[in-house]
């Protein structure tokens, strides 16, 4: 997968989500408090940020996510998503959600599944077809497009679940355990996809128990325990050890090494340790697989999921203009690790002249905003009073169905 371009644009400060004094208490049949899942939580999530929700099972992460989606009503506190209630119909159209367990129609194939979800967002047929093809290719299910979802393994179901969460090109993407069931190659591609979304200015909320994945992609995290936030901040702030310094050098002669150790131990005493740095297991695994793939050649096919796929064009569009220094540093570190483990970067095949596409038209199509309330990709017209009244009526009806008094 091609590396994301480095950007000089400063980090975005616009708050996409504001949570203040959020609490949720579940009650029994008689209305008596049974469990306080979330207790007086405050945090903000900014535009273009990858925000991690961490904590042990039952700590309140999933309850917080459901309240952000408007599926649960808070007992106390206030939530704003894009400056509005999370139950607002127009707000929901800007959110993509991958639940911990993918609930898909088992007798539909990948194309039919994505076409169904695209139709829910009222995308026109041309846009649905284009995005479906790009997403199926991106998640590596091109060789399994004729199989029904019910035949898929858990990892393949996660792949099509990720695709359905992105079919509407959402501004806020909420991913609950996105790498569960995926092989290491798929996990790496999901992390690259998350970085691509952030580079385009999308906001990503990631809930995962795989801390290595969170460390690779998240800008900031919150750690829940007992329904409360126990720690919050950037990874550099939370993980730094200010009382220690690590020095890495090439292999030195024995005499030089002993001389350096003598100087350091004279200053720091017995706290000085000598050892060889190691690469992480993910980098080593990817290197082994890449060398095996090159040795086997391109003739080896599969009827399951494939790897080494590009981020969909409509998701990747505009990524070069948006980003932040922290994200660029993470990409640089990832590329450095890949070089150290002799992983060859994926080469994007060049189109021949017969397949060349007008770049200006492609860029215009991928950057076009599709209104969830219209069937044509043209810019949405100014909302009239009748349309505003109809939208308010839909909001009231939805609120009534969800039980809000």
Secondary structure, 3 states (H helix, E strand, C coil): CCCCCCCCCCCCCCEEEEEEEEEEEEECCCCCEEEEEEEEEEEEEECCCEEEEEECCCCCHHHHHHHHCCCCCCCEEEEEECCECCCCHHHHCCEEEECCCCCCCCCCEHHHHHHHHHHHCCCCHHHHHHHHHHHHHHCCCHHHCCCEHHHCCHHHHHHHHHHHHHCCCCCEEEEECCCCCCCHHHHHHHHHHHHHHHHCCCEEEEECCCHHHHHHHCCEEEEEECCEEEEEEEHHHHHCCCCCCCCCCCCCCHHHHHHHHHHHHHHHHHHCCCCCCCCCHHHHHHHHHHHHHHHHCCCCCCCCCCCCCCCCHHHHCCHHHCCCHHHHHHHHHHHHHHHHCCCCCCCCCCCCHHHCCCHHHHHHHHHCCCCCCCCCCCCCCCCCHHHHHHHHHHHHHHHHHCCCC
